[in-house]
Amino acid sequence: MQLLKDKIREKGKVGAGNVLKVDSFLNHQMDIELFNEFGREFKKRFADAEINKILTIEASGIGIACIVAQSFGVPVLFAKKNKTKNIAGEVYTSRVESFTHGRVYDIIVAKEFLGKGDKVLIIDDFLANGAALEGLISLVKDSEAEFVGAGIIIEKGFQGGGDRLRQSGIRVESLAIVESMDDKNGTIVFRGDE
């Protein structure tokens, strides 16, 4: 998605340790017009799929998932990283390791919101090594819902998670795939760049 690549080049900041900061438009301050474009793009890419629920993980994916869900006309469900008092009853649980935060989380979804008959599209802001996506897919499978695919805003292609998941048969649609970044000069190379 050229619009997203241009925005990343204009506003993104490359940090040490393969960190791409896009907090001015994606995961802190949010550019809703850009998010609307994400929704339209995912609606096109998944036009062949029947989807009745969007699943994401807290926190950065929630805003994106909500706008994307408008394009599909379906509800959003997000996996929580902590069990709170307002989640009553049984839950599905999975463990995920966050590349960004360097922590392992137990993510949970209440069983009452996910189950047989649901056709689930997972939406997330980043895909690095694939651990968060695998954890979300595990929740979907445990619930006996149908996993349709994953829509990712930015994939760090050089970390291999997306390619590994695709090779295992998982449908992953990424709007921008970063092949390399250089924190010394701030350059970003995307898959498909000439």
C-alpha positions, -999 to 999 in steps of 0.1 A, spaced: 0 0 0 19 30 -13 1 55 9 13 37 40 49 33 27 50 70 20 37 78 55 62 55 71 91 72 51 78 106 60 69 102 97 85 69 108 117 69 129 141 40 129 156 32 163 183 9 176 174 -28 179 151 -29 149 125 -6 163 103 13 139 85 42 156 53 51 139 36 66 170 28 99 153 2 83 131 -4 46 140 0 34 176 -1 65 198 -15 94 179 -38 78 152 -45 91 117 -81 81 113 -82 90 76 -53 66 70 -71 40 91 -101 43 69 -78 35 39 -67 4 58 -103 -7 62 -110 -3 25 -78 -21 16 -85 -51 39 -121 -52 26 -107 -56 -9 -80 -81 0 -105 -103 20 -135 -98 -4 -134 -136 -11 -139 -144 26 -169 -145 48 -160 -126 80 -183 -119 110 -158 -110 137 -125 -90 139 -100 -101 166 -70 -81 178 -48 -78 209 -47 -49 233 -37 -22 231 -22 -8 198 -44 -30 175 -77 -19 190 -81 15 172 -71 0 139 -94 -30 143 -124 -8 151 -120 12 119 -114 -19 98 -144 -35 114 -166 -6 101 -156 -16 65 -168 -51 72 -198 -42 93 -188 -66 121 -179 -64 158 -144 -62 172 -131 -85 200 -98 -79 216 -77 -103 236 -68 -88 270 -33 -91 285 -47 -92 320 -78 -108 335 -99 -81 351 -130 -82 373 -153 -74 344 -144 -107 326 -167 -132 343 -169 -168 334 -147 -190 313 -120 -178 290 -97 -190 263 -60 -184 271 -28 -183 251 8 -172 258 25 -147 236 58 -130 236 59 -93 227 89 -84 206 83 -47 213 80 -50 251 103 -80 256 77 -97 278 55 -128 278 18 -123 282 -11 -146 289 -38 -132 266 -75 -140 273 -108 -138 255 -141 -146 272 -157 -178 258 -190 -161 254 -177 -139 226 -159 -164 204 -170 -198 193 -184 -221 166 -199 -202 137 -175 -172 140 -154 -165 110 -125 -145 123 -102 -120 107 -72 -110 129 -60 -74 126 -28 -61 142 -5 -32 138 29 -51 136 41 -85 127 77 -93 137 85 -129 147 48 -140 146 43 -149 182 14 -126 189 -4 -137 157 2 -174 166 -13 -167 201 -44 -151 186 -48 -180 161 -45 -204 190 -74 -187 207 -95 -189 176 -88 -226 171 -95 -234 208 -129 -217 204 -137 -238 174 -143 -206 154 -129 -205 119 -97 -185 113 -100 -167 80 -67 -148 79 -47 -120 93 -45 -84 82 -12 -67 93 -4 -30 89 34 -32 90 53 -65 88 90 -66 96 99 -90 68 135 -93 79 124 -110 111 108 -138 91 76 -143 111 52 -135 82 71 -157 57 72 -186 81 35 -183 88 26 -181 51 48 -212 44 27 -231 70 -5 -222 51 -17 -192 71 -31 -164 51 -13 -131 60 -20 -99 42 4 -71 51 0 -36 39 37 -27 41 66 -52 45 98 -37 57 128 -56 43 155 -36 61 160 -6 83 192 14 91 191 33 124 222 52 115 208 69 85 171 63 90 165 45 57 137 20 53 135 -5 24 102 -22 16 96 -55 -1 89 -47 -38 110 -15 -39 131 -13 -70 
